[in-house]
Amino acid sequence: MTFRVHCSAVFLLLCAFLGMARQAQANPGKLSVHWEELTGPDFVLAIQRAQGTCVLPFGILEKHGPHMPIGTDLLDVRYAALHAAEEQYTVVFPEYYFGQISEARHEPGTMAYSRELQLTLLQATTDEMARNGCKKILIVNGHGGNASLLPYFAQSQLDNPHDYVVYLFDERTPATGGPKKKSSVDAHAGESETSKMMVARPDLLHMDRATSESGADQHRLNLPEGVYTGIWWYARFPDHYAGDGSVATQELGEFQMHWWIDSIGKAIAAIKADDESLKLQNEFYEKSKHPLDTPQ
């Protein structure tokens, strides 16, 4: 082989290598959806590919009857969010469980943080996510006890200007369809949650224990409709079990989990396409500086 031919061959190989490298960067098909698994350079590519959209799956640590893991809500919501992200690419934040669970402080394994810390930590987390390029943050709630906390947090984003938008998806179970349920009470560690765990982490279930405690409503309060007190959950379900997990089925779990994953994916797609929320948010921030100038 002549020197000229050898140089030409080396040049062609180099060009091919550089071409493959550029193609890999332009098409990051194998990028993980896990925030914590990405390298620094890959994180930059991931945020670009996700169009600045990130997901914060929000679980909790609490007792789930006698047969389910303490981290059920955390495990289920991350399973659903990660699978949705694989279909509709986004970056998924690591395990987050710093929510409202005061009603389970009497049960082993519960991590109940103060209301001040819950809000402060969540604000700091979304601020840091935004600083790292997440300008559209979808909080996917996996815990019923956050039903008041998270809408309030989202609403409180109007208190001070932010260069990002917080979205909230707070549905976990389809209202209709799927296999017919066998239980009438299905609120916590019951038929639905147990069925979904059969899909997400069946290895952590202890179905032989599902009937060792009662998940029946104890009806220990008699207050008029519309009157609320924080002890209501303990009054009704003191063992932190509401339903009958023993009647759970893989079929129901697959139906509900598929619906959940699909619903999160649709939410991600809609948020990626949303060009109005940040504009309106900025318009609101500006007008709130001088309310007397707002036309009446």
N, C-alpha and C positions, 0 to 999 in steps of 0.2 A: 504494500500500500504506500503510495507516495505521500509526502508530507502534506501537500495541498489537499489530497483526498482525506487524509486523517483529520486535518483541521476542519474540513467541511462536515465530516461525520460528527465530530465533537460539537460543532456549532449547532447542528440540527438536533442532537440530543439535548443540548442546553435549552434550545428554543422550546422543544417538546416539554421539558421539565417545567420551565417557566409558565408555559401555557396551561399545564395541568394545575399548577399552583394558583394561577389567577382564576381558573375555573372553580377550584375548590373554595376560594374566597367568595366568588360571585354566587355560588350555589351551595350554601352551608346546609346541605340536606341532612347531615348527621349531627347537627348541633343539638345538644341536650336541651330539654325544656326546664331542667332543674337549675335554678340560680346557682346553687352551691357546687354543681358539677362543672360549670363552665370555667375555662381559663380566662385570664384578663382579655387577650385578643379576641377570643371567641365570644366573650360577653358583649363586646362592642358590636360584633356581627349579629349576635342574637337580638339585641335591642333594635338594631336596624331592621332585621327581618320581622320582628314582632310589631314594627311600626310604633315603637314607644309604648306598647300595651303590655302590662304585666298583671299577673293574678296573685292575690294574697288569699290563700285558703285559710279560713279561720276555724279552728277546732277548739277543744277544751279538754281538761283532764278531770274526769268525774266518774263515779261508779255508774255502771250500766247493768243493773240487775245483778244476779248471781253468776251469770254465764258469759258476759261479754267483757272485753278489755276496757280498762279505764280510759284509754285513748280512742275509743270508738269513733267519736265525732271527728277527731283529727285524722284518723286513718281513712275514714270514708270520704271526707271532703278532699283530701289530697289525692286519693285514688281517682275520684271523679274529675278533679281539676287537671291532673297530669294527663289523663287520657283525652280530655277535651283539648288540651294544649297540643297534643300530638296531631290532632286533626286540624286544629286552627292555631297555627304556631304562636306561642306567647311564652314569656319567661315566668316561671312559677316560683314564688318566694318560698324559703324553707319553712319548716314546722312552726306554726304560730298558735299559741294556746292561751294567750293572756287576756281572757275575756271574763264575762260575768257568770259566776257560778256560786254565789254566796249561799244559795239554798242547799248546797251539798257539802257544806263545811263539816258536817257531822259524820261524813262518810270517809273511809280510808282512801288515800291516794288523790284526794281533791286538792287542786292548786287554785286557791281563790285570792285574787289580788284586789287591792283597794280600788275604789272607783277613780280616785285621782291618778293612780299608776296606770290603770287600764287606758284611760284617755290620753295621758301624757305619752305612754309608750307607743300607742297606736299612731298618734300624730308624728312622733319622732320617726317611726318606721316608714310611714308614707312619705314624709319629707325626704328621708334618705333614699327611698326608692326613686323619688322624682329627681333628686340630685344626680342619680345614676342613670337618668334617661327615661324613666318610667313616667311619662306625662299623662297616661291614662291607666289608672289603677283600679282593677276590678276586685273588690272584696267578695269572696264566695263564702257565705256563712254556712257552717256545718253544725251549728249548735243552737237549739231553740232558745236557750237562755240569753242569747245575744240579740233577741228580736227587738228590744228597745234601745240597747246600747249602740248598735251599728247605724240605724237610721238617724239617731241623734248625732253620732259622729259625722256622718255624711252631711247633715244639715249644718253642723257647726263649721264646716269648711268655708261658709260664707262670712264668718266672723273676721277673718283676715285674708288678704290676697295670697293666692297660691298660683303657681304657673303650671298646675296640673289639676286633673279632675278625678275625684273619687266616685266610683260607681259601686253599687251594691246589688248582688244577686242573692236572694234569701229564700229560695225554694229548694226543697230537697225531695219531695214526694209528689208524683202526679196526682191531680185531683180525681181523675177518672181513668178507666181502662186497666188492662192487665188482669192477672188471675184474681179471682174473687177472694177477698180476705176471710179468714176464719174467726177473727176476733173483733169485738166491738170497741174495746179500748186499745189504742195503738199509738201511744204518745212517746214512750221512752223505754228503750231496750225491748220493745215489743216485737210484733210480727214484722213490721217493715224494716226497722233498724237491724234486727237479727238476720233478716233475709239479705239485706245489702252486704252485711259482713260476711255472709256465705260466699260472696263474690270477691270482696276486697281482701279479706284475710281470714279464710275459713280455718286456718291452723290455730287461730287464737280463740275460737269458740269452744265452749264447754256445754254442749246441748243437754248433757245428762243432768246439769244443775238448773236448767231453765225453770223447773217447777218447784225448786227448793224454797223459793220465796213467793209471796203473793204480789202480783202487780195490779191488784184491784183498787179502785178508788175507795178511800176510807171515809169520805164525806164527813170530815170532822169540823167543818165550818158551816154556818147557816147565815149567810149575808145576802142582802138584796142584790139583784143583778146590777152591774155598774159600779159596785163598791169593790175597791181593790185594796189588798194588803199583801206585803211581801212574804208572809208566812203561808200563802195559799197553797204553794206546791207541797211543802212539808205536811200541811194539814191533809192533803189528799193522797200523797204518795211518799210516806216517810221512809220507805226502804229504797227510794230512788229507782223505782221499777214501776212502769205504767203500761201494762199490757200483758201479753203472753207470748214470750219468745219461743216457746216450745212448738208453736204451730207454724213457724217460719219455713219457707221453702226456697230452694235455689231458683225456681221459676219466677217467683215474685221478686227476688233479689235482682235477677238479670233484667227483668222488665223495668224496675225502678231505677237501677243504676244506669241502664242504657238511656232512659229518659233524662236522667240528671246530667250525664255526660253530654248528650245532644243539646240540652238546654243551655249549659254553660258555653258550649261551642258557638251556639247562635248568639249568645250575649257578647262573646269575644268579637265575633264578626261584626256585629252592630256597633260595638264601641270603636273598633278600628275605623269604621266608616263615618263615625260621628265627628263632624267638623264644626258643630254649632255650640256644644256645651262650654268649651273654653272661651269662645267668643262672647257668649252671653254672660259667663262668669266674670270676665274682664269688664264687660259693660256695666254689670252690677256693681263691681268693686269701685269703678270710677264714679258712678252716680251716688253711691253711698257716702262719698266724701262730702257731698254738698246736697243733702236731701231737699233743701228749700228751693233748689233750682229744678226739681222734678216737676213737670207739668201736672197740674191738679184739675 
